[in-house]
């Protein structure tokens, strides 16, 4: 989940590296650091935020024409300075604490997890290498140093061949100025081609916004050598040209990451949802399989069930889609947590459409689950993804790219609602191909979807009422979320949002399960949030609410206008502007996002960078 930036240029690259880190900080913010070549290797590291690192490098007047930088999400080792990247290797027999008389030879940054680092560490210690950190990354730096014989590219290739796990790395060497070597397997890495012979590496093209829009997306096993005015890429010992790794123009505008008038990115992204939904539906005149790719009709005709693979918020969007696919399209659907799916014995079915859902398209667990499904013979693959150039899109036969735009806040909001929009379009397309929906029914549903931006805008107007709820929630330690049917996943998502950014323990249950255990938790000190659309389960849900009230529980109810649920003692009701039928999950999740956001604000937590979390989960 860490962020990597590196550069080789004919100018001081420190400002470029720092700027890139600022754009990647959402990927991890436990520590950060930068290393440059300037008559040897120099570095600065910090456990504060990138803004403080910027002050430090300016104070120290750190500068160089080649360098690497990193913002960390800690896996191995606590977030302390000696565990921060870049990591140096000073050579065999040199303790970093006593290295002032000997400059470092290898500097490295790394995103990923090295599974065999303990074995490698033991081998390197026997060779006299002294470790100053608890990270798996330092192993790579020493390993490269042990293999170095005058050519950094050869040393990095040899070292990467010994690693088991996931990695994206960028490396510089004391003896080879104006050279950066990088490689990837399991973690994302892109190359940027700049003006005047400059070249860059980054975890995300957004890190290079304003620097270059000429991007090469590196694939699994690629090793790249960057020098002034030239570069080359190898994979499995074969030199690759532009035919295999084309240069693409990627307009990752820096403005996409600007906060503007909002207090937090999460707030901005919540209020961007009407626009995001409109953009996601732009150009969809009719529902046809070709929305998902040229070969979609053939694929849809040859599948008879759906398997959804996803993690976190994306998993909950898949859980909503299960209801749609089975009730509207008549397609049997299973939803699996991606991180669990490939570690159990399942029964493959060749006529399954494997659907992955990911905001970034780089989620390690979901990519691994996708590849596992393929090995089982399930070759019909489709992704719902927010990044058109991601690994997920490249590895699936079919795709629907949502247009949520850049999502910076760790807690996903607009990505979730646009995923639901893409999944509902998939439902309509499959229903049309399978004959469960007529053209007229498809058109009617599409008409309802076109109203979503206005409907969400009306829901956003409920913010003042949700701020009142948030003041009460901010004083609580626990919360319970209830929903029934298709709104149970919405309750799960609401609980997740509250947990992520306010650190309040929250659980979600199907409301009918209350009496099977969770009711024991209900007291006046535990608020109970109820997602209460006026659907076929509303009367059952009202009974569940009475069970809570009878035990002294305090209810916070998101009710449709015509559900006859009124505010009274022990019941706080907010009336949704309209009932939206099967699409109501897209509306009902918005007030839950606002509730979590304002609760976190009231508690004073770091909304956009909640503790222990990061945006793109690129490690397993």
GUVOSE-398398 format. One line per 2 residues: number of its first residue (from 1); for each residue x, y, z of C-alpha. Coordinates in nm, 4 decimals. Layout:
BEGIN
NUM) X:Y:Z ~ ...
***
This chain:
BEGIN
1) 0.0000:0.0000:0.0000 ~ 0.3019:0.2222:0.0163
3) 0.3697:0.4934:-0.2401 ~ 0.6848:0.5080:-0.4531
5) 0.8260:0.7922:-0.6638 ~ 1.1644:0.8086:-0.8361
7) 1.3268:1.0288:-1.0961 ~ 1.6315:1.0755:-1.3180
9) 1.6557:1.4238:-1.4700 ~ 1.8817:1.7111:-1.5611
11) 1.7450:1.9200:-1.2761 ~ 1.7066:1.8892:-0.9014
13) 1.4394:1.6209:-0.8560 ~ 1.3681:1.6656:-0.4839
15) 1.0635:1.8882:-0.5375 ~ 0.9246:1.6393:-0.7921
17) 0.9720:1.3539:-0.5465 ~ 0.8079:1.5422:-0.2610
19) 0.5176:1.6525:-0.4791 ~ 0.4658:1.2939:-0.5909
21) 0.4648:1.1732:-0.2303 ~ 0.2012:1.4313:-0.1404
23) -0.0255:1.2883:-0.4092 ~ 0.0450:0.9330:-0.2952
25) 0.0204:0.9918:0.0786 ~ -0.3263:0.8353:0.0839
27) -0.1512:0.5018:0.0152 ~ 0.0258:0.5098:0.3512
29) 0.1320:0.7706:0.6019 ~ 0.3136:0.5874:0.8794
31) 0.6440:0.7382:0.7653 ~ 0.8071:0.8905:0.4581
33) 1.1487:0.9536:0.3165 ~ 1.3601:1.0570:0.0195
35) 1.7107:0.9654:-0.0993 ~ 1.9124:1.1337:-0.3763
37) 2.2497:1.1002:-0.5411 ~ 2.4686:1.4032:-0.4729
39) 2.8354:1.3103:-0.4589 ~ 2.7110:0.9946:-0.2921
41) 2.3809:0.8916:-0.1373 ~ 2.1965:1.1298:0.0944
43) 1.8571:1.0841:0.2553 ~ 1.5964:1.2324:0.4856
45) 1.3313:1.0310:0.6702 ~ 1.0406:1.1201:0.8958
47) 0.7543:0.9598:1.0865 ~ 0.5536:1.2758:1.0356
49) 0.3577:1.3620:0.7232 ~ 0.5050:1.4522:0.3864
51) 0.4592:1.8236:0.4596 ~ 0.7043:1.7922:0.7492
53) 0.9454:1.5945:0.5313 ~ 0.9324:1.8783:0.2791
55) 1.0340:2.1235:0.5504 ~ 1.3168:1.8928:0.6535
57) 1.4671:1.8564:0.3038 ~ 1.4465:2.2314:0.2510
59) 1.6141:2.2924:0.5835 ~ 1.8879:2.0403:0.5004
61) 1.9101:2.1707:0.1422 ~ 1.8846:1.8196:0.0074
63) 1.9152:1.8117:-0.3702 ~ 2.0170:1.5771:-0.6490
65) 1.9568:1.4864:-1.0117 ~ 1.8416:1.1315:-0.9397
67) 1.6471:1.0011:-0.6430 ~ 1.3825:0.7801:-0.4877
69) 1.1072:0.8540:-0.2373 ~ 0.8520:0.6622:-0.0351
71) 0.5469:0.7019:0.1857 ~ 0.4876:0.3998:0.4073
73) 0.2038:0.1848:0.5301 ~ 0.3724:-0.0338:0.7886
75) 0.3661:-0.4126:0.7528 ~ 0.6942:-0.5311:0.9071
77) 0.8216:-0.3138:1.1881 ~ 0.6712:-0.0227:1.3793
79) 0.6353:0.3230:1.2203 ~ 0.9652:0.4594:1.3518
81) 1.2461:0.6362:1.1687 ~ 1.4823:0.3391:1.1451
83) 1.2059:0.1400:0.9718 ~ 1.1265:0.4204:0.7266
85) 1.2259:0.3975:0.3611 ~ 1.4543:0.4525:0.1736
87) 1.6695:0.1770:0.3158 ~ 2.0446:0.1827:0.2692
89) 2.2982:-0.0945:0.2415 ~ 2.6467:0.0067:0.3523
91) 2.8030:-0.3231:0.2578 ~ 2.9043:-0.6324:0.4470
93) 3.0326:-0.5857:0.8010 ~ 2.9141:-0.2257:0.8420
95) 2.6608:-0.1332:1.1087 ~ 2.4398:0.1536:0.9937
97) 2.4832:0.3155:1.3341 ~ 2.8597:0.3243:1.2808
99) 2.8594:0.4039:0.9111 ~ 2.9444:0.7712:0.9162
101) 3.2852:0.7013:0.7740 ~ 3.1505:0.4837:0.4937
103) 2.8795:0.6091:0.2576 ~ 2.5875:0.3877:0.1677
105) 2.6166:0.2057:-0.1622 ~ 2.2563:0.0921:-0.2307
107) 1.9365:0.2857:-0.1553 ~ 1.5958:0.1251:-0.2092
109) 1.2223:0.1848:-0.1664 ~ 0.9689:-0.0961:-0.1721
111) 0.5937:-0.1538:-0.1813 ~ 0.4776:-0.5059:-0.1003
113) 0.5607:-0.7968:0.1274 ~ 0.8566:-1.0326:0.0919
115) 0.7465:-1.3699:0.2248 ~ 1.0917:-1.5301:0.2397
117) 1.2663:-1.2337:0.4020 ~ 1.3548:-1.4267:0.7180
119) 1.5469:-1.6890:0.5204 ~ 1.7235:-1.4208:0.3154
121) 1.7977:-1.2173:0.6262 ~ 1.9645:-1.5144:0.7917
123) 2.1736:-1.5830:0.4808 ~ 2.2836:-1.2206:0.4564
125) 2.3715:-1.2002:0.8258 ~ 2.6025:-1.4950:0.7747
127) 2.7733:-1.2892:0.5035 ~ 2.8321:-1.0077:0.7526
129) 2.5396:-0.7761:0.6745 ~ 2.4093:-0.5829:0.9740
131) 2.0390:-0.4975:0.9856 ~ 1.9186:-0.1712:1.1375
133) 1.5426:-0.2201:1.0883 ~ 1.2680:-0.4775:1.1429
135) 1.1430:-0.4478:0.7850 ~ 1.1392:-0.7052:0.5104
137) 1.2562:-0.4298:0.2744 ~ 1.6062:-0.3940:0.4166
139) 1.6700:-0.7524:0.3068 ~ 1.6301:-0.6465:-0.0579
141) 1.8794:-0.3610:-0.0214 ~ 2.1447:-0.5871:0.1299
143) 2.0715:-0.8629:-0.1210 ~ 2.1282:-0.6241:-0.4114
145) 2.4481:-0.5019:-0.2508 ~ 2.5709:-0.8603:-0.2101
147) 2.5119:-0.9240:-0.5800 ~ 2.6460:-0.5916:-0.7078
149) 2.9438:-0.6198:-0.9412 ~ 2.9450:-0.2851:-1.1177
151) 2.6044:-0.3049:-1.2913 ~ 2.2978:-0.2091:-1.0888
153) 2.0532:-0.3500:-1.3439 ~ 2.2101:-0.6955:-1.3298
155) 2.2235:-0.6897:-0.9498 ~ 1.8578:-0.5909:-0.9177
157) 1.7477:-0.8597:-1.1649 ~ 1.9429:-1.1244:-0.9755
159) 1.8029:-1.0088:-0.6414 ~ 1.4403:-0.9939:-0.7560
161) 1.4694:-1.3494:-0.8856 ~ 1.5285:-1.4640:-0.5276
163) 1.2261:-1.2884:-0.3771 ~ 0.9004:-1.4640:-0.2913
165) 0.6022:-1.2377:-0.2445 ~ 0.4910:-0.9057:-0.3864
167) 0.7012:-0.6053:-0.4657 ~ 0.7480:-0.2842:-0.6532
169) 1.0972:-0.1423:-0.6016 ~ 1.3085:0.1522:-0.7088
171) 1.6837:0.1441:-0.6498 ~ 1.9761:0.3841:-0.6834
173) 2.3472:0.3192:-0.6368 ~ 2.6339:0.5326:-0.5045
175) 2.8587:0.4242:-0.7927 ~ 2.6104:0.4915:-1.0743
177) 2.4648:0.8440:-1.0743 ~ 2.1836:0.9265:-1.3152
179) 2.0449:0.5738:-1.2989 ~ 1.7355:0.4264:-1.1338
181) 1.6396:0.0602:-1.1619 ~ 1.2896:-0.0592:-1.0814
183) 1.0869:-0.3772:-1.0947 ~ 0.7452:-0.5108:-1.0044
185) 0.5599:-0.8304:-0.9263 ~ 0.2269:-0.8148:-0.7497
187) 0.2444:-0.4412:-0.6722 ~ 0.1718:-0.1575:-0.9168
189) 0.4441:0.0490:-1.0837 ~ 0.4329:0.2879:-1.3794
191) 0.7064:0.4640:-1.5730 ~ 0.6855:0.8252:-1.6877
193) 0.8731:0.9720:-1.9847 ~ 0.9457:1.3409:-1.9382
195) 1.1103:1.6230:-2.1293 ~ 1.4864:1.6636:-2.1761
197) 1.5553:1.2938:-2.1305 ~ 1.3993:1.2707:-1.7826
199) 1.2426:0.9442:-1.6655 ~ 1.0279:0.8609:-1.3653
201) 0.8793:0.5700:-1.1709 ~ 0.5713:0.5875:-0.9495
203) 0.3082:0.3681:-0.7887 ~ 0.0368:0.5654:-0.9647
205) 0.0336:0.7938:-1.2680 ~ -0.1338:1.0576:-1.0509
207) 0.1980:1.1059:-0.8704 ~ 0.3435:1.2378:-1.1956
209) 0.0604:1.4796:-1.2781 ~ 0.2052:1.8057:-1.4013
211) 0.5421:1.6387:-1.4600 ~ 0.4545:1.4120:-1.7541
213) 0.1498:1.2579:-1.9146 ~ 0.3499:0.9947:-2.1079
215) 0.3065:0.6771:-1.9089 ~ 0.4173:0.3165:-1.9552
217) 0.2303:0.0610:-1.7425 ~ 0.4733:-0.2045:-1.6247
219) 0.3531:-0.5637:-1.6110 ~ 0.4247:-0.8570:-1.3815
221) 0.7929:-0.9440:-1.3790 ~ 0.9105:-0.6279:-1.5578
223) 1.2479:-0.4823:-1.4638 ~ 1.3192:-0.1326:-1.5938
225) 1.6430:0.0623:-1.6273 ~ 1.6042:0.4412:-1.6298
227) 1.8833:0.6708:-1.7388 ~ 1.9007:1.0167:-1.8867
229) 1.7598:1.0033:-2.2381 ~ 1.7078:0.6291:-2.2489
231) 1.5390:0.3372:-2.0804 ~ 1.4786:-0.0291:-2.1372
233) 1.2468:-0.2929:-1.9977 ~ 1.3138:-0.6621:-1.9571
235) 1.0895:-0.9491:-1.8584 ~ 1.2158:-1.3051:-1.8138
237) 1.5432:-1.2027:-1.9781 ~ 1.3759:-1.0641:-2.2902
239) 1.4177:-0.7002:-2.3941 ~ 1.0742:-0.5434:-2.4601
241) 0.9900:-0.2684:-2.7067 ~ 0.7049:-0.0214:-2.7351
243) 0.4867:-0.2838:-2.9001 ~ 0.4847:-0.4837:-2.5771
245) 0.4909:-0.1835:-2.3414 ~ 0.3323:0.1071:-2.5262
247) 0.3569:0.4673:-2.4144 ~ 0.0112:0.6000:-2.3260
249) -0.1057:0.9559:-2.2754 ~ -0.2650:0.9679:-1.9312
251) -0.4241:1.2939:-1.8270 ~ -0.3889:1.2629:-1.4501
253) -0.4452:1.6312:-1.3806 ~ -0.3155:1.7582:-1.0523
255) -0.6453:1.9382:-1.0034 ~ -0.8093:1.6023:-0.9496
257) -0.6381:1.5772:-0.6162 ~ -0.7065:1.9336:-0.4998
259) -0.9276:1.9750:-0.1958 ~ -1.0984:2.2953:-0.3067
261) -1.3482:2.4465:-0.0643 ~ -1.4089:2.1261:0.1307
263) -1.2775:2.0441:0.4756 ~ -1.1737:1.6892:0.3812
265) -1.1433:1.4795:0.0667 ~ -1.4081:1.2447:0.2008
267) -1.6546:1.5313:0.2291 ~ -1.5672:1.6433:-0.1218
269) -1.6143:1.2924:-0.2577 ~ -1.9500:1.2456:-0.0858
271) -2.0773:1.5618:-0.2505 ~ -1.9289:1.4622:-0.5865
273) -2.1594:1.1606:-0.6079 ~ -2.4305:1.3204:-0.8230
275) -2.1648:1.4195:-1.0759 ~ -1.9884:1.0833:-1.0485
277) -2.3118:0.8945:-1.1145 ~ -2.3974:1.1178:-1.4091
279) -2.0506:1.0674:-1.5572 ~ -2.0704:0.6904:-1.5046
281) -2.3973:0.6795:-1.6994 ~ -2.2861:0.9260:-1.9675
283) -2.3242:0.7873:-2.3162 ~ -2.5423:0.4961:-2.2080
285) -2.8329:0.5436:-2.4490 ~ -2.9565:0.1848:-2.4274
287) -2.8577:-0.1201:-2.2302 ~ -2.6559:-0.3477:-2.4565
289) -2.3892:-0.6069:-2.3727 ~ -2.1325:-0.4060:-2.5688
291) -2.1205:-0.1587:-2.2793 ~ -1.8879:-0.4133:-2.1208
293) -1.6712:-0.4930:-2.4222 ~ -1.6885:-0.6028:-2.7832
295) -1.7095:-0.9709:-2.6912 ~ -1.9658:-0.9253:-2.4147
297) -2.2655:-1.0657:-2.6051 ~ -2.0820:-1.3907:-2.6789
299) -1.9642:-1.4194:-2.3180 ~ -2.3084:-1.3430:-2.1717
301) -2.4689:-1.6043:-2.3949 ~ -2.2294:-1.8673:-2.2649
303) -2.2615:-1.8172:-1.8903 ~ -2.5340:-1.9306:-1.6542
305) -2.4133:-1.7945:-1.3199 ~ -2.2081:-1.5138:-1.1674
307) -1.9260:-1.5197:-0.9127 ~ -1.8347:-1.1826:-0.7588
309) -1.4903:-1.1378:-0.6001 ~ -1.4095:-0.8260:-0.3993
311) -1.2824:-0.6845:-0.0689 ~ -1.4093:-0.4287:0.1814
313) -1.6545:-0.1728:0.0482 ~ -1.6387:-0.3310:-0.2981
315) -1.7484:-0.6612:-0.1426 ~ -2.0577:-0.4910:-0.0023
317) -2.1435:-0.3506:-0.3441 ~ -2.1206:-0.7082:-0.4719
319) -2.3592:-0.8220:-0.1973 ~ -2.6148:-0.5660:-0.3191
321) -2.5636:-0.6842:-0.6764 ~ -2.6430:-1.0430:-0.5763
323) -3.0000:-0.9367:-0.4974 ~ -3.0300:-0.7574:-0.8315
325) -2.8792:-1.0359:-1.0400 ~ -3.0983:-1.3059:-0.8905
327) -3.4241:-1.1095:-0.8642 ~ -3.4078:-0.9114:-1.1902
329) -3.1754:-1.1020:-1.4227 ~ -3.2583:-1.4487:-1.2888
331) -2.8869:-1.5308:-1.2620 ~ -2.7572:-1.7406:-0.9711
333) -2.4891:-1.5371:-0.7990 ~ -2.2258:-1.6062:-0.5342
335) -2.0253:-1.3311:-0.3653 ~ -1.6872:-1.4194:-0.2174
337) -1.4415:-1.2220:-0.0078 ~ -1.1416:-1.2214:-0.2383
339) -0.8852:-1.2673:0.0384 ~ -1.0579:-1.5922:0.1415
341) -1.1651:-1.7347:-0.1927 ~ -0.8356:-1.8727:-0.3201
343) -0.7465:-2.0338:0.0099 ~ -1.0359:-2.2745:0.0194
345) -1.1449:-2.5614:-0.1993 ~ -1.4321:-2.4484:-0.4193
347) -1.6245:-2.6100:-0.7008 ~ -1.5440:-2.4376:-1.0316
349) -1.8029:-2.3995:-1.3019 ~ -1.6843:-2.3216:-1.6541
351) -1.9976:-2.1240:-1.7434 ~ -1.9439:-1.8745:-1.4627
353) -1.8963:-1.5034:-1.5218 ~ -1.6266:-1.4006:-1.2742
355) -1.6871:-1.0377:-1.1768 ~ -1.4200:-0.8486:-0.9834
357) -1.4921:-0.5134:-0.8194 ~ -1.2173:-0.2711:-0.7217
359) -1.1842:0.1039:-0.6982 ~ -0.8149:0.1065:-0.7844
361) -0.7978:-0.2074:-0.9949 ~ -0.4771:-0.2948:-0.8104
363) -0.6187:-0.4646:-0.4996 ~ -0.3769:-0.7505:-0.4388
365) -0.6264:-0.9943:-0.2876 ~ -0.8789:-0.9407:-0.5661
367) -0.6175:-0.9771:-0.8396 ~ -0.4937:-1.2991:-0.6781
369) -0.8501:-1.4318:-0.6535 ~ -0.9111:-1.3461:-1.0200
371) -0.5984:-1.5330:-1.1272 ~ -0.6975:-1.8292:-0.9105
373) -1.0416:-1.8442:-1.0711 ~ -0.8782:-1.8487:-1.4135
375) -0.6557:-2.1403:-1.3138 ~ -0.9731:-2.3297:-1.2216
377) -1.0967:-2.2913:-1.5788 ~ -1.3287:-1.9942:-1.5265
379) -1.2109:-1.7797:-1.8138 ~ -1.5137:-1.5491:-1.8560
381) -1.4030:-1.2440:-1.6591 ~ -1.5380:-0.8933:-1.6098
383) -1.4380:-0.6099:-1.3811 ~ -1.6188:-0.3076:-1.2435
385) -1.3354:-0.0659:-1.1821 ~ -1.2646:0.3060:-1.1474
387) -0.9238:0.3079:-1.3191 ~ -0.9203:0.2280:-1.6899
389) -0.5476:0.1586:-1.7008 ~ -0.5356:-0.0705:-1.3971
391) -0.4157:-0.4289:-1.3793 ~ -0.7723:-0.5452:-1.3159
393) -0.8962:-0.3962:-1.6431 ~ -0.5990:-0.5322:-1.8329
395) -0.6440:-0.8837:-1.6953 ~ -1.0209:-0.9175:-1.7448
397) -1.1829:-0.9895:-2.0810 ~ -1.4621:-0.7435:-2.0161
399) -1.4905:-0.4293:-1.8086 ~ -1.7086:-0.1388:-1.7112
401) -1.5034:0.1594:-1.6030 ~ -1.6882:0.3814:-1.3598
403) -1.6152:0.7488:-1.3794 ~ -1.6022:0.8408:-1.0155
405) -1.2797:1.0316:-1.0695 ~ -0.9838:1.0237:-0.8340
407) -1.0846:0.9104:-0.4866 ~ -0.8369:1.0236:-0.2228
409) -1.0211:0.9598:0.1035 ~ -0.9388:0.6190:0.2462
411) -1.3037:0.5561:0.3267 ~ -1.4629:0.4903:-0.0128
413) -1.7809:0.6806:-0.0993 ~ -1.8304:0.7795:-0.4617
415) -1.6525:0.4653:-0.5781 ~ -1.9162:0.2580:-0.3971
417) -2.2188:0.4294:-0.5487 ~ -2.0724:0.4251:-0.8995
419) -1.9865:0.0565:-0.8577 ~ -2.3518:-0.0046:-0.7788
421) -2.4486:0.1858:-1.0932 ~ -2.2141:-0.0302:-1.3035
423) -2.3434:-0.3491:-1.1402 ~ -2.7042:-0.2518:-1.2057
425) -2.6216:-0.1938:-1.5726 ~ -2.4663:-0.5412:-1.5749
427) -2.7870:-0.6786:-1.4241 ~ -2.9943:-0.5145:-1.6974
429) -2.7613:-0.6354:-1.9720 ~ -2.7656:-0.9952:-1.8468
431) -3.1421:-0.9811:-1.8021 ~ -3.1789:-0.8703:-2.1627
433) -2.9539:-1.1454:-2.2995 ~ -3.1199:-1.4153:-2.0860
435) -3.4708:-1.2961:-2.1724 ~ -3.5787:-1.2100:-1.8175
437) -3.6146:-0.8426:-1.9083 ~ -3.7899:-0.6932:-2.2090
439) -3.6558:-0.3923:-2.3953 ~ -3.9312:-0.1863:-2.2333
441) -3.8322:-0.2997:-1.8850 ~ -3.4679:-0.2235:-1.9530
443) -3.5613:0.1237:-2.0747 ~ -3.7756:0.1875:-1.7664
445) -3.4944:0.0867:-1.5311 ~ -3.2471:0.2979:-1.7267
447) -3.4826:0.5934:-1.6900 ~ -3.4786:0.5451:-1.3135
449) -3.0989:0.5392:-1.3199 ~ -3.0857:0.8685:-1.5059
451) -3.2744:1.0285:-1.2182 ~ -3.0163:0.9101:-0.9640
453) -2.7969:1.2255:-0.9719 ~ -3.0930:1.4446:-0.8796
455) -3.2155:1.1951:-0.6219 ~ -2.8741:1.1811:-0.4535
457) -2.8563:1.5601:-0.4572 ~ -3.1806:1.5678:-0.2621
459) -3.0419:1.3207:-0.0086 ~ -2.7324:1.5367:0.0422
461) -2.9641:1.8141:0.1583 ~ -3.0291:1.6043:0.4703
463) -2.6775:1.6842:0.5957 ~ -2.7849:1.9251:0.8775
465) -3.0060:1.6573:1.0341 ~ -2.7270:1.4006:1.0127
467) -2.4891:1.6435:1.1808 ~ -2.7266:1.6429:1.4784
469) -2.7183:1.2651:1.4876 ~ -2.3390:1.2751:1.4658
471) -2.3091:1.4873:1.7792 ~ -2.4839:1.2131:1.9731
473) -2.2882:0.9314:1.8048 ~ -1.9533:1.0949:1.8793
475) -2.0099:1.0291:2.2504 ~ -2.0765:0.6578:2.2002
477) -1.8375:0.3640:2.1977 ~ -2.0542:0.1187:2.0053
479) -2.3248:0.1212:1.7412 ~ -2.5511:-0.1334:1.5739
481) -2.6726:-0.1073:1.2143 ~ -2.9789:-0.2982:1.0910
483) -3.1174:-0.3643:0.7467 ~ -3.3218:-0.6286:0.5695
485) -3.2960:-0.7832:0.2258 ~ -3.1034:-0.5745:-0.0225
487) -3.0449:-0.3107:0.2453 ~ -2.8538:-0.5417:0.4756
489) -2.5320:-0.4828:0.2726 ~ -2.6055:-0.1098:0.3017
491) -2.6122:-0.1495:0.6793 ~ -2.2790:-0.3344:0.6577
493) -2.1305:-0.0487:0.4579 ~ -2.2649:0.2082:0.7061
495) -2.1041:0.0211:0.9962 ~ -1.7759:-0.0049:0.8074
497) -1.7687:0.3693:0.7400 ~ -1.8245:0.4493:1.1057
499) -1.5517:0.2079:1.2138 ~ -1.2997:0.3301:0.9579
501) -1.2948:0.6971:1.0353 ~ -1.4485:0.7504:1.3818
503) -1.3012:0.4390:1.5507 ~ -1.6390:0.3617:1.7045
505) -1.7017:-0.0110:1.7201 ~ -1.9945:-0.0809:1.4913
507) -2.1670:-0.3978:1.3777 ~ -2.4320:-0.4640:1.1185
509) -2.6924:-0.7384:1.1226 ~ -2.9946:-0.8418:0.9229
511) -3.2709:-0.7020:1.1394 ~ -3.4433:-1.0407:1.1593
513) -3.1344:-1.1806:1.3338 ~ -3.1673:-0.9474:1.6312
515) -3.3426:-1.2036:1.8479 ~ -3.0816:-1.4655:1.7628
517) -2.8105:-1.3010:1.9673 ~ -2.7341:-0.9314:1.8972
519) -3.0290:-0.8113:2.1033 ~ -2.8201:-0.8935:2.4095
521) -2.5986:-0.5972:2.3226 ~ -2.8773:-0.3418:2.3044
523) -2.8846:-0.0812:2.5792 ~ -2.9568:0.2888:2.5916
525) -2.5826:0.3444:2.5432 ~ -2.5772:0.1712:2.2042
527) -2.7448:0.3631:1.9198 ~ -2.9181:0.1444:1.6640
529) -2.9266:0.2700:1.3043 ~ -3.2047:0.1262:1.0903
531) -3.2168:0.1407:0.7116 ~ -3.5938:0.1430:0.6564
533) -3.7105:0.1805:0.2952 ~ -4.0773:0.1291:0.2301
535) -4.0441:-0.2091:0.0654 ~ -4.2055:-0.5501:0.1136
537) -4.0135:-0.6015:0.4397 ~ -4.1108:-0.2743:0.6093
539) -4.3671:-0.4303:0.8453 ~ -4.1192:-0.6973:0.9527
541) -3.8617:-0.4251:1.0084 ~ -4.1012:-0.2229:1.2236
543) -4.1432:-0.5275:1.4461 ~ -3.7656:-0.5536:1.4785
545) -3.7549:-0.1869:1.5773 ~ -4.0086:-0.2507:1.8515
547) -3.7858:-0.5275:1.9849 ~ -3.5113:-0.2680:2.0246
549) -3.7383:-0.0122:2.1896 ~ -3.8708:-0.2714:2.4360
551) -3.5129:-0.3182:2.5593 ~ -3.4481:0.0528:2.6030
553) -3.2503:0.0915:2.2808 ~ -3.2397:0.4240:2.0984
555) -3.3266:0.4083:1.7281 ~ -3.1958:0.6241:1.4441
557) -3.4083:0.5479:1.1408 ~ -3.3590:0.6369:0.7744
559) -3.7181:0.6064:0.6598 ~ -3.8928:0.6634:0.3292
561) -4.1486:0.9420:0.3334 ~ -4.4418:0.7017:0.2999
563) -4.3274:0.4450:0.5585 ~ -4.5255:0.6035:0.8473
565) -4.2273:0.6047:1.0806 ~ -4.2309:0.9163:1.2969
567) -3.9832:1.0654:1.5415 ~ -4.0877:1.0078:1.9021
569) -3.9230:0.9269:2.2319 ~ -3.6400:0.6860:2.1637
571) -3.6871:0.7066:1.7860 ~ -3.5047:0.9639:1.5714
573) -3.6328:0.9485:1.2152 ~ -3.4958:1.1181:0.9050
575) -3.7294:1.1005:0.6079 ~ -3.5694:1.0244:0.2731
577) -3.6884:1.2514:-0.0102 ~ -3.8356:0.9659:-0.2147
579) -3.8691:0.5906:-0.2370 ~ -3.6520:0.4524:-0.5120
581) -3.7426:0.0869:-0.5417 ~ -3.4631:-0.1547:-0.6305
583) -3.2162:0.1334:-0.6660 ~ -3.2736:0.2635:-0.3136
585) -2.9415:0.1188:-0.1818 ~ -2.7642:0.3898:-0.3824
587) -2.9650:0.6545:-0.2004 ~ -2.9715:0.5035:0.1480
589) -2.5954:0.4673:0.1726 ~ -2.5390:0.8421:0.1301
591) -2.6783:0.9492:0.4714 ~ -2.4725:0.6721:0.6322
593) -2.1620:0.8201:0.4708 ~ -2.2527:1.1636:0.6049
595) -2.3241:1.0236:0.9507 ~ -1.9813:0.8590:0.9668
597) -1.8095:1.1682:0.8311 ~ -1.9640:1.4147:1.0762
599) -1.9203:1.1757:1.3690 ~ -1.5493:1.1573:1.2886
601) -1.5322:1.5365:1.2624 ~ -1.7020:1.5698:1.6005
603) -1.4480:1.3288:1.7514 ~ -1.1568:1.5079:1.5865
605) -1.0093:1.2073:1.4064 ~ -0.8065:1.2272:1.0866
607) -1.0905:1.1652:0.8442 ~ -0.8922:1.1195:0.5237
609) -0.6079:0.9261:0.6811 ~ -0.7571:0.7020:0.9497
611) -0.5087:0.5199:1.1675 ~ -0.3662:0.1891:1.0484
613) -0.5333:0.2118:0.7073 ~ -0.4395:0.3085:0.3532
615) -0.6294:0.3620:0.0297 ~ -0.4958:0.1085:-0.2177
617) -0.4514:-0.2304:-0.0563 ~ -0.1714:-0.3664:-0.2707
619) -0.0462:-0.6233:-0.0193 ~ -0.2121:-0.9473:0.0868
***
